[in-house]
Amino acid sequence: MSRTVLITGGSGYFGTELATRALAQGDEVRTFDLNPPADGSGVEHVTGDVRDVDALRAACDGVDVVLHNVAQVPLAKDKDLFWSVNVLGTANVLIAARDAGVAKVVHTSTSAVFGIPESNPVDESSPCRPLEAYGRAKLEAEVLCRDAVAGGLDVSVVRPRTILGHGRLGIMAILFEFVAEGAPVYVLGSGDNRYQLVHADDLASACLLAGEREGPATYNIGASEFGTMRETLQALVDHAGTGSRVRSLPLAPARAAMKALGGVGLVPFAPYHWLLYGESLWFDTTKAQTELGWRPAHSNASMVVESYEWYLAHRHELAASKGSHHQSPTRLGALKVLRRLP
C-alpha cells in the first residue's frame, strides 16, 4: 500500500538519495527544505525552515511517515546553529508530527554521539559521551525523541557512521583532490584505527525499513566490510594509480595543528575531525540486520572508489556548486602546503 513520506532536508545530499529510493519503492514523497530539490520530478516540495513549527505542521498534513534529516553538520562550526537547527528544529518536527497524527518518525542521528568509545564494537546500548558541540546537539535531539516516545509518538533513531557515496563531497573532496593530483594522503599515527563508513544507499535502505516497522527503536548503521583508516586510503590510492601514497603524521602534533589552524579558519576542519579521525569507532549492526532485515551492500573500499570516480567525472563543474556542505567541495586553505609535499 502506498504511503506518503515527508523528508525533511529533502534537497540535501542524503535527503535527495532518500527521496529517490522512496519514490522507487512506490511511496508518495514530499520534501521539506529551504531550497527546492535539484530534480523534483515526482516529488511534492514544501519550502520551509525547521525552526518554523507552523511551516512544519503544514508540511506534515496527510503524511504517514516523517524521515527527519535536517542538520547543521560539523563543518558549519556554529554552536548556535547546532542548537537552533539540530535541537530546536528536531523538537519542532516532533511537535508537528504529533499534531498532524503522523504514524511514524525516523530521526537520522550520528555516531558522533558516542565520542571516542572505551571499546569497540559500539552497539545501541553503548554509553553516549559526545566530545564536541555537534555531537552534543545531536544527542540532545535523541533525548527529545525519547521524550516524544514517552508522550505516545512512534519515533525511531538511526545512527550512521560517516556517510559516503557518489556526490558526497564536503571534507572528502580534499582527499579526492590530493589523490587525483598524486599528492600524499595522511593518516594520524599509524593509521591502524578501525574506521567504518556507510554508503548513502545502505543508510537510505535502513531509514526506510525503520519507517515501516512499528514501535520505537534505535539502530546503529555501518558497513560490514571495513578495515583500518590506512587500509581504506590504501585501497583508494591503489585504485587511482596516480602516484599518491599514504603517509603518517604524528598523532598529537597533527591534532594540535588541526585544532589551531581550524580555530582561525585556515583549514576546513571542525572539532569532530581532529578528535575522531585518528580513533577507532565501529558499529555492531546486528540489531538492524535482525529486526529490519537490513543488509549493507557496500564496503569501505567500494565506497571510496565509487565516490572518487564520481568526483573525477564532475571535478571541473564543482567549483560553481552551491549545494549543502556535503554537496559542495570544501576549500583547501592552508592544506595546499601538504598537497605539495613529496
N, C-alpha and C positions, 0 to 999 in steps of 0.2 A: 504494500500500500504506500502510495506517495505521501511524503510528509513535507512540511515547509520548514526549512532550516535558515536561521539567521546567523550570519557570520560577521562578528564584529572584527574590524581590521581587515575586511574582505578585499581591500585593494593593496595590502602589503604583500611581502614576498610569500609568507606561509599562507595567509588568507586567500591569496589567488590560487595556490595549489589546492587548498582545501575546497574552494568553490568548484574548481574544475572536477575534482574527484566526486564531490557530492552530486553535481549535475550528471556525471557519467553513470552514477548508480540510480538515477531516476528521481532524486529529490528536487523539490521546488526550492530555489536558492534566492535569498535576499541578502545583500551585503550592506553593512553599515560602516561608513568610513568618512573621514574628512575629504577624501578625494575619490572621484569616480574610478572604477576599475579600468585598466588599460584596454581590456577586451571584455565588454559587458554582455556579450551575446548569451542569451538565455538566463541572465541574472537581473533581478529587480534590485535597484540600488537606492539606498536612502543616505543622503549626505547629512552627517552629524558628528558630534563630539561626545565621547563617553562621559564627559563632565557635565553633560546636559541630560538630566534624567527624563525630562519631558520628551526630548527627541528619541530617547531610547524606548520610552513607553509606546510611542507611535510606531517605531520600528518593530516592536515585539508583538504588535497586534496580529492575531491569527497565526502565530508561529508555534510550531510543535517543539522544536529544539533550538537552543542558542548555543553556538560554539564561540566562546569568548577568547579572542586572540589579540585584542588591542594591548599594546605595552610599549612604554619607553624602554629601549634596550640599553645595555651598559655604555655603548658609545655616546649616548646622549649626555652622560656625565652631569645630569641636572637633578639634584635631590628633590627639588620642589616638583618637577615633572614626574619623577618616580612616584611621589606620594599622590599627586593630584590625578594622574592617569592610571597608574598601576593599582593604587589602593582605592581612592575615592571613585575612580571610573569603574572598578570592579563592583564596588558597593552599589553604584547606580544600575549596573547591568542586572545584579541580583534583585534589586527592588523592582525594576521594570519587568523582569521575567515573572516575578511573583504576582505583580499587579495584573499582568496580562494572562495569567493562568498557564504559563509555559510548562510543559510536562517535564522537560529535562534541560539542564545547563551543563555544558562541559567547559571547564576553565583550563586554559593552557598555562601552566606554571613554568618552572625552570629547575634544573639541577643546582642552580646557584643557591637554593635554599639550604643546601647541605654544607656549604662552605668547603673546607678541607676535611673529609671524613676521617675518623680514627681508624677505620678498617674498611676494606672492600671485599666483596661487592656490597653496594648500598641497596637495601630494599625499602619497601614503603614504610617500615617501622623504624628505620634508622633515624637518629636524632637530627633535627634541623638546627644548624648553627651558622647562618649566613655571616659572611665576613665584611660585606660592603653594602652600600646603600641600595643598590639594585636588588640584591638577594633579600635584604630585609623587607623591602617594599613588597616583593613577590610573596614572601612568607606571610606578611600581614594580609595580603589578598586571599591566601589559603585559609587563614583564620576566619575571614569574613565568609568564605564558602562553607566552612564548618558551622558557623553560626546560622547561616541560611538553612542548612540541613536540619539543624535543631528546631528551626521555625517551620519545617514542613516542606521545604523546596528540595527537589531531587537534583543534587549537584555532584558531579564527579570531577576530579582533578587529574590532569595528565601532565606529568613532568618529563620533558625531553632532555636528553643530553644535547651537546652542541649540534645545531641543525645544519645540514649541508644538502646540496642538490644543484641541478643546473639553474643558473641565475642567482644563486646565493652568493652575495659579494660581501660588502662591508669589509671587515678586517681580513677576510680570506683573499680579497683582491691583492693585498700586499704580498702574501705568499705566492700567488699565481704570477704576479708581475716579476718577482725575483726569479722564479723558476723559468719563466719564458725568456728572460734575458741571460740565463746561465749563471746568475749570481748565487752565492751560497744562501742556504736557508738554515735557520737556527733552532736548536733545542736548548733548554736550560739544564745545565748539569749534563748528566749522561744521556738524558732523553729516554731513560728506561721507565718513566712513569707511564702506566697504562691509561690510555685516553680514548674514550669511547665517543663515537659520533652517532647521529641518526639522520637518515635520509628524510627529506620533507615528505616524500610519498609514503614512507613507512609511518611517519608521525600522523599524517592525514588519515591513513587507514585506522590507526589506533583511536584517534579522536572520533571518527565516525562510528566505529564499533562501540566506543564508550557511550555515544549518544543514543545507541539502540538498546542499551542494557538498562533495565530498570534498577533503581536503587543506587545510593551514593557510594562512591569508591574512589580510591586513589591508585594511579598506575604510573610506574617508572618505565620509560621508553628509551631504548637504545639498540644499537646494532648487536647482533650475536657474534659476528666475526670482527674482531678488532685486536689490536696489539698495543705496543708502546708508541709514544709520540714519535720516536726515531724511526720505528718501522713504518708508520703511516707516511711520514715525509719521504722516507727512502723509496717507498712504492711509487710515490708521485714523481720523484726525480728520475727514477729508473724508467718510468713510462715516457717522460718528456724527452729524455736524451739530449738535453741542451748543454750539458756540462755542469749543471747545478749540483752542488754537493751539500750533504747535511753536516753541519758543524756545531760544536758545543760552545756555549757561553757559560762562564762560571755562574752558578745559580744565584748566590747572594748579591754579587755586584751587578748582575744583569737586572735583577728585580729592583734594586735601588735606583739604577739608571732609568728603567722604565717608569718607575714611580715619579722620579724627579722631573724627567722630561715630559711625561704625561700631565703632570700637575701644572705646567706652564704652557701646555698646548703645543709643544714642539714635536711630539709623536702622538699618533691617534690611539693611545691605549687608555683604557679605563681601569680602575682598581681590580675589577674582575679578571682582567687579562694578566696583570703581573702577579696576582695572588695565586691563580689556578693553572696557568699554562704549564708549569713545571711539576704539577701534582697529579697523583693518580686519583681518578674518580670514575667508577664504572658501576652500572646498574645490573642487578639481578632482575630480569624481566619475566620471571616465572609467572607472576600473578596475572600480567596482561595476556600471556600466552594461554594460561589455564582458563581464566574467566571470560576473556574476549575471543579466544581462538585466533589471536593476532600472531603473525609471524613476520619478522623483518626480512626483506628481500635483498638488502644491500649491506655490503661490508664497508669498513673504513676505507680500504684501498679502492674499491669500486667507486665510492662516493667522491673521493678527492680527484680521481682520474676523470670521472664524468664532469665534475664541476670545473676542472681545469680546461677540459676540451671546450666546454661552453664558453668559458672566459676567452679562450683564444679566438673562437669564432665571432665573438662580439666585442673584442677588445677595442677596436677603433671607434665604435659608436658609444662607448660607455662614458666618455668624458662629459657628454652633454646630459647624462642621466640625472633625473631629479626625483627619483623614487625614494622609498624609505631607506633607512640606514642599511638594511640588508639587501636592498636592490641596487644601491649605488656603490661604486668603488670608493674606499677610504683613501685619502691623500697620504702620501708617504711622509711628508715633513722631514725631520732630521734622519729618518731611516734611509734616506738616499745615500748616506755615508756607508752604511752596511752593504748596500747593493753594489758598491764599487770595490769592495774588498775582494782579494783573490781567493 
